[in-house]
Each structure stands twice: as C-alpha cells, then as structure tokens.
C-alpha cells in the first residue's frame, strides 16, 4: 500500500466482538490491567526500546493498539503488524511502524530491542509449530518479553463473542462454527485458542517464564507470559 493511501480501518480481528459493548468494556479493563503489569514489571524509562508485535488497522475501538495510546515514551516504540497500522505514526508522533508478512522473520537483528510486547497475537499464528516460531522470533529480537493471549477457559470466546462453545475440543468447535457467520474463526490459521499449559509450552525450555493470569469479574480472562532473557534483567 502506498504511504499516501488512506489505510483500511476495518480489522478482521474486530469483525464480531467490536459490535458487543460489554465485550469491549471487559477488554478495555483487562488491557488496562495488563499495561499496569507491564509498567510495574519492567519499569521502562525514556531510553528503553520497545517492539510491539501485532498492531492492527482498527482506529475505532478503545481496546485497539492500546500500548501506543498509553505508553509514555512513544518515540521509543517500533510497531509491526500484518494489517496497515500507518495511522499510528500520526496519532502518536514518534512511533515507528513497519508492515510485515505473516509467518516471516521479523526484520530486526538479534536482541535489537530491550523489550518485546505482543498482545493477543500468538493465538492467530496458526498451529502449535507456527506459534512456537512466533514466540522464538519475538524472543530473538529482544532482551525482555511481555506476551499475552486470551485464556481459553474464560467463558466467552473473545473473538466470536460466543459463550462456552470453545470449551469443546478444537475440532468440534471449528466444525460447529464453520457454516456460520463466524466461519473465519474456524480456520486454525486464524484462531488457535490457548490455555495456560499450552501457552507455556510454546516457550523454549531454557527461557524462564513467569505466567500470570489477568482477572475480570474474578475470572481469568487473559494469560501473560513475561520475563527477561537470562542475564539481561537490569
């Protein structure tokens, strides 16, 4: 897309839950809590470089691209996404944006950034092998990591807004929604929901990972994996 073109503001990731006000409010609450956890754990300063992996084209919903909106040092953020996020550079002066291709290596050197941040992206990376590769790339370019994903055992599946159906084995869940308006999410390449155990198993065994649960209404809505690569914590 030419830099002079107006970017497409419709994101596939908000095609269903974006129209559900309660889901949006819950998402905003959870994301505020995750951002607080990020700031308290890393205590980043004005010199800390951050890579945000997975910005979207959406500019309508309060939960979209919340890291860029809330982070106090936008000039230290580089963000990448498979959708067009070029509007972020105008909304948050100093932010740098690059568009990337799904499943391809990130266009950065090893440990180029102090911290990698990625919110609710890994569940869209494909099968478990592709998800592991996504995690490996995020770890490769950073010293610290903060990676989140919705919790499979939260009673509402956050992408469809449907309750409880996602508790079924994944093949059964996909078959049930394949013939409906939610068929986009029936493809494993678009949605592969994780629980805490499956999420933790995506990380290399030699990486020390702290796994946290973010709660909304007393229930764990999101999972957060965070930490520093060995020997890198300030």
Secondary structure as GFF3:
##gff-version 3
##sequence-region A 1 234
A	DSSP	three_ten_helix	12	14	.	.	.	ID=ss1
A	DSSP	three_ten_helix	17	19	.	.	.	ID=ss2
A	DSSP	alpha_helix	21	42	.	.	.	ID=ss3
A	DSSP	beta_strand	50	53	.	.	.	ID=ss4
A	DSSP	alpha_helix	66	70	.	.	.	ID=ss5
A	DSSP	three_ten_helix	74	76	.	.	.	ID=ss6
A	DSSP	beta_strand	77	81	.	.	.	ID=ss7
A	DSSP	alpha_helix	88	91	.	.	.	ID=ss8
A	DSSP	beta_strand	96	99	.	.	.	ID=ss9
A	DSSP	beta_strand	113	119	.	.	.	ID=ss10
A	DSSP	three_ten_helix	122	124	.	.	.	ID=ss11
A	DSSP	alpha_helix	128	140	.	.	.	ID=ss12
A	DSSP	beta_strand	142	150	.	.	.	ID=ss13
A	DSSP	three_ten_helix	165	167	.	.	.	ID=ss14
A	DSSP	alpha_helix	170	178	.	.	.	ID=ss15
A	DSSP	three_ten_helix	183	186	.	.	.	ID=ss16
A	DSSP	alpha_helix	196	200	.	.	.	ID=ss17
A	DSSP	beta_strand	210	216	.	.	.	ID=ss18
A	DSSP	beta_strand	219	228	.	.	.	ID=ss19
###
